[in-house]
């Protein structure tokens, strides 16, 4: 009898989590960034090229944590991947405190938003906002990067 009630409770918990995940996915329906956005492969080339500069020049000359975060988030957005706060900080190529400060600035400028993880309430994901997606669409429409890479 005890085993059955335990399994029933676990089954209800599983259904509750599945429902939360469905709600999370539905709330994240986003408009497309546009046809002018580079492919994920081109974005990876851009990110790698940015990091390769440090092999030839002093790295401190090219410190742009916010831009590196935005590029990483755009790449994740195109692939429909969730990105944790710690992953965004790593993508910035800056110390954690600096990365968190820039993340806060991006939030203040409404370029990124935090989405609670439906499975772990201690964690949240970072996503581009519609404003950021529109800014990227405008950038890539005016400057077609695909031709360069």
C-alpha positions, -999 to +999 in steps of 0.1 A: +000+000+000+028+024+009+046+017-023+015+025-044+009+058-027+046+067-032+044+059-069+011+078-072+027+109-056+057+106-080+034+102-110+015+134-100+048+153-095+060+141-129+027+153-145+030+186-128+066+191-141+055+181-176+027+206-175+052+234-163+075+225-192+047+228-217+037+261-203+073+273-204+076+263-241+043+280-250+053+312-233+085+313-253+069+315-287+090+342-303+089+358-337+116+348-362+147+370-363+144+371-400+159+357-432+189+380-431+202+364-399+234+344-404+232+306-400+244+290-368+276+280-385+283+315-397+277+328-362+301+302-348+327+314-373+322+350-361+325+340-325+357+320-332+372+348-352+366+372-324+384+349-300+412+342-324+422+379-324+437+373-289+462+349-305+477+378-326+470+409-305+468+417-268+434+404-256+427+435-235+423+455-268+392+436-278+372+433-246+335+435-254+317+413-229+282+425-238+287+419-275+301+385-269+271+377-247+247+389-273+263+369-301+262+337-279+226+343-271+217+349-308+234+316-317+214+298-289+182+316-300+186+304-336+192+268-323+163+273-297+187+264-269+184+276-233+214+294-219+220+296-182+234+327-165+268+310-159+270+300-196+264+336-206+291+347-183+316+322-197+307+334-233+316+370-223+353+361-219+354+383-188+357+377-151+324+366-135+317+399-117+323+419-149+301+395-169+273+398-143+276+436-144+272+436-182+244+411-180+226+436-157+232+464-182+218+443-210+187+436-188+183+473-181+185+481-218+158+454-224+180+434-247+179+402-226+154+387-201+155+361-175+133+331-178+128+309-147+138+272-152+106+253-147+125+223-133+148+241-110+135+273-094+170+283-082+181+287-118+170+309-147+178+311-184+188+342-204+170+349-237+172+377-262+142+401-261+121+410-291+140+443-291+173+426-294+161+403-321+148+433-340+182+451-336+200+420-349+176+417-378+183+454-387+221+449-383+222+419-405+198+434-431+221+464-434+254+445-431+251+409-446+278+391-427+272+358-445+291+372-475+322+378-454+323+343-439 
